[in-house]
Amino acid sequence: MTAALNYRHLYYFWVVAKEGGIARAANRLGMAVQTVSAQVRLLEQELGHSLFKPAGRGISLTDAGVAAMNMADQIFQLGEQLPDAVREAATGQGLRLAVGMSDGLPKLVVRHLLQPAVDDGRVRLLCHEDEFDRLLADLALHRLDAVLSDRPAPPNPNLRLYGHKLGEAPMSWFAPAQLARQCKQPFPACLAEIPLLLPTAHAAIRPRLDQWLERHGIRPRIAGEFEDSALLAAFGRSGMGAFPSSVWSRDELLQDKSMRLLGDAPELVEHFHLIVAERKIQHPLLQRLLQGVA
């Protein structure tokens, strides 16, 4: 491409791809079908490649069209953020930080990890919880500034995501006092005597938990499995079973006088990662997160 890209042509292409056809796009834009079609053809001429191909009675994206659509999504998503960014800068509302949280992350740990950014009084923190893959898609489209996860960025060259080790924390086991009093054996053997609550298999720590229990010869009596760590802790506090949690959660859990620390498992470590869409982190609050957590 020898000339600057015409973003008007790109916008028409983007709407056609979103609507799944030129006629539907023309209806959305309130324009003639011929006008929309001509704009898309001009973009194809600028790029030197066909972006659509026939598919039954409609059209679908070519490989080149898929690549163009991925870039167009990023461009127009950024455009949607422009009014908010300008308003925040003009009114002094502070720095905006949109963070995606993998749904398996313990909420108390998330707060610990984000604390260096929250300490900045100018921050406007937006937290979104979802499945890991969906968060990565939103990150690739620049809907999020970063994703917090218990696993590193996947090796996918199409997404161009970069991971940073944010920290790690050993696990401890906690139980309601009435269950702790039932234990006759020392830790960790006592875990075989009482019901346990564990994260589901979608959490990165779960395979390591299973291996740890097996290594200690514990055949667990699992009373519940939870995707949401806060729900797991809530059921644990209600008396349903003992449960593992990061040592970063210890102080807050033990503020509840009905809870007991059964024991530490220093060899059972939970890892935490910050995933971003750019190789070099520019956002000042993200830089603070990397500097603030050892």
Steps between C-alpha positions, in 0.01 A plus 500: 500500500661822383247754633359567845208281594157655449322434829161577349542202268615291795191596699264386223687169478478459879124556503450254211702237688310567824159484330590196290403651164499815290121538494474482881791742536337743257178482702688572824686792344193635318684493168458339160639149455704620200667770710607260774621244246706764322666609826600140579643455149707816546647357821582173323677700228697695763608177675550300182301199623142374496342522843175312433410185308166346403350262760168346400259787448717737698864590551771413750844635583808379316818436698607853412156621611537330838833675553350834397201444729724430800682828443177691432356372828798637688485834319131559562509369856768758572283760330214416736732562796610841372214711651551347845877549483464865397234570765709343775807697395306826478316463831790355697303190593818296510661203334272226372614141543282223353609160630360161412509239775503130419199354679710249694711762676446542875339839559717581802809431289370726222465782749856438621635502144315818402578689821807684360278654231211570737735691731516768232214733590445590135411149386162408358503122517272291276499127576347237273479132594459237228642181356868515410456466121233771483718738697790442261273582206393826666863579575600442137225743396627756754180492702719423801836641607613171655387159619582347839525125486633192674666385176733664245402638161447218247745469209266639234677721242167631368408658835841660566462493876784530747514365853680630808548301820321708760563287805455166670370394837503170691171349613364438848203292616218650705196350670208609715577452870239225544665291226851573623404361843405168336855445377694241699808482275751777435505699178489398216367153591204668670365598158391138449273528807282792392318606180693716254399779264711540185512719189374336180736366237494827303724659766871455429567406862260202502733241339774600745255467791405150389867401467579648843219303667610180328863556597396524865288187474174688556183364343285812515132503583398779264184674615496765227684644200469866404599713204468816707758521776294745706209256496734218602622702800143599590389136515815417694423767757145367530640166625478290185869403486867588519654680204834623363576867450797721426704620798417851377144427616606379845456821700155571363377142543624482859325824589196273509528353852321185388782409258817303575826456316559126461848532351723640228597326176808696384567258214151563359542832317246706309637713214358829377555670166429837341421468130507802268458562128822694446857383543596821680267611780415870470212531748645655819271299730602172339863595550420561865342155531814333368720703735276470803457124535797278567 
